[in-house]
Amino acid sequence: MADFAMALIEASELVREFQRVRRKEGPFGGLRTFFSRDVVLTRAVDEVSFSIEAGESVGYLGPNGAGKSTMIKMLTGILTPTSGTARVAGVVPWLDRQHNARNIGVVFGQRSQLWWDLPLVDSFRMLGRIYRIPRSRYRDSMDRLVDTLGLAAFLETPVRQLSLGQRMRGDLAAAMLHAPRVLYLDEPTVGLDILAKERIRQLVENLNADSGTTVLLTTHDMDDVERLCQRLILIDHGRVLYDGPPGHLKTQYIPQRELVVQFATPTDVRVQGAEVSRVENGRTWLSFDPEDIPAVTLIADISARYEVTDLHLVEPGLEAVIRQIYLERETV
Amino acid sequence: MIDAARALYWWLDARGGFVSNRIRIVVTYRVDAVVRLTGPMLQVVLMGALWRALYRGETTVDGVSLDVMTTYVSLAAMQQLVNRDDTIDWLSRRVRTGAIGTDLAQPVGLLTQQVCGQVAQLVVKLPMVVLMLPVSLVATRLTAPAAGALGPYLLASVLGWLINSCLNLLVAVTCFWTSELVGMAFLYFVISGFLSGALVPLWFMPGWLASVLGWLPLQAVIFTPLSIYLGQSAGAAAWQAVGVQLLWLAVLAGAVWLVFRRAVRRAVVHGG
């Protein structure tokens, strides 16, 4: 493949296995485990391939232990795959970590790259120096980040005294300071309150839209995904289950939509193409497949035959879809 | 030419960034810094008193005068203060907490980051040594260096610091293989304090021990510069000792480089 045709992030058949010594049970278990050569191999990432174009914003989703962080670590260059390969902006991350570091920014939600004992601004100053950011550009980026992330109030506060939300904003700024082409966010909103989450989402959204930064995001928060990602890669047991736009995933897994109707008097509804799925507090939930009966037809039908006081359509949330998928996986 | 100068500037500036943050950490914890300074000061006072008592009014023992001896313990305490850095603590904590992951994701290598930390410690320790001088003068009647010994002494001290830095790095890097390093680090400090001649000069040790230590790198850290300062090792002998230091430095620096490369690869390969 020619170089110019290559995507910004290219993972091909990446495999990562971990070895763990099998624990011995029974008497002297600990001692026997210590001398044991009996290892268990687990595949955290199992032949994963994908390619991400510059400017995309991709959600990398999966249940706990699905291998999300392992993938991010490999793309960051701090973990070598067992087999397969990847290129990020033309660099094989684990073969040239320091070069790769200049192209990427990374935020590990559970871990900070800020200097724990020092005022927040000291971390930025150091990053400015090690990423060789010229002074004027440093000032510009700093001003912009301080502004959009609202850092001014705690720039001089030692990182150890920051709240989780403040620290996370600081970490994001640290990852963005050198204007990387790729931003990896590993659970950036974990443990944050609604306002703090909103702030982080706003910044990532702007970044992706304004400077065309490519974003790869892992999260358990479906609101993050609905808001930020034009594309989803769903994985479990190290394998890709789905790769495509979020909307398509919804129609593929939960084609039904719901119409919630409030009737003037309690009514026993019978409509062609829809089923009553729930009746509660005088409201009736009708489940239907838009392939069989368009919503407009259904609504016209019902209003013609019954006296309706209120109605609204309910789209299935991504959360419901993902829950459904995880459940199906568990029962297989 | 200008490009080369600019590249050098950025190269130095990146490292300066690490050094200045590490200095800031030391300055942040002032109480800790004062405690670190108190230890060696007490050491000077107590060791001075101890040797005066051991000499029991004699002016020389085995050809070593009391003044030479008290100067020795005084300087040894200062050298130890300069040489005892926090590399082992720092690196093992980073590995234990997993912060090493973010270190490895930096555009500056892990070994370079540690060396920057050591330089930062040196920058903080040198003014501390100046603060120790008056205490040493009062407590031990610090004598001037032997004739013509100052230059070789300073050179030997720098080499001693470099050798010690390599040794600290080698102990520190073992934390990639063993997750528990605190006990080992303590053992290393106790043993190195003794084997480097920081407590008792090699010339007062039993012959067999002195000759064994002569073959170890630790004596090159403190004993070599001090014996040059005091004129116990002068002329050709002094230069020979410096030569031995250079040899050790080459061997140890090579070992540090190799072992760090393996450690980083191990971390990256095994996901430590």
Interface residues (C-beta under 8 A of the other chain):
Chain A: F18 T70 K73 T76 G77 I78 L79 T80 W94 R97 Q98 H99 A101 R102 V106 F108 R111 S112 Q113 W115 D117 L118 D122 S123 R125 M126 L127 G128 R129 I130 Y131 R132 P158
Chain B: W10 D13 A14 G16 G17 F18 S20 N21 R24 I25 T28 Y29 G98 A99 G101 T102 L104 A105 Q106 P107 V108 G109 A267 V268 V269 G271
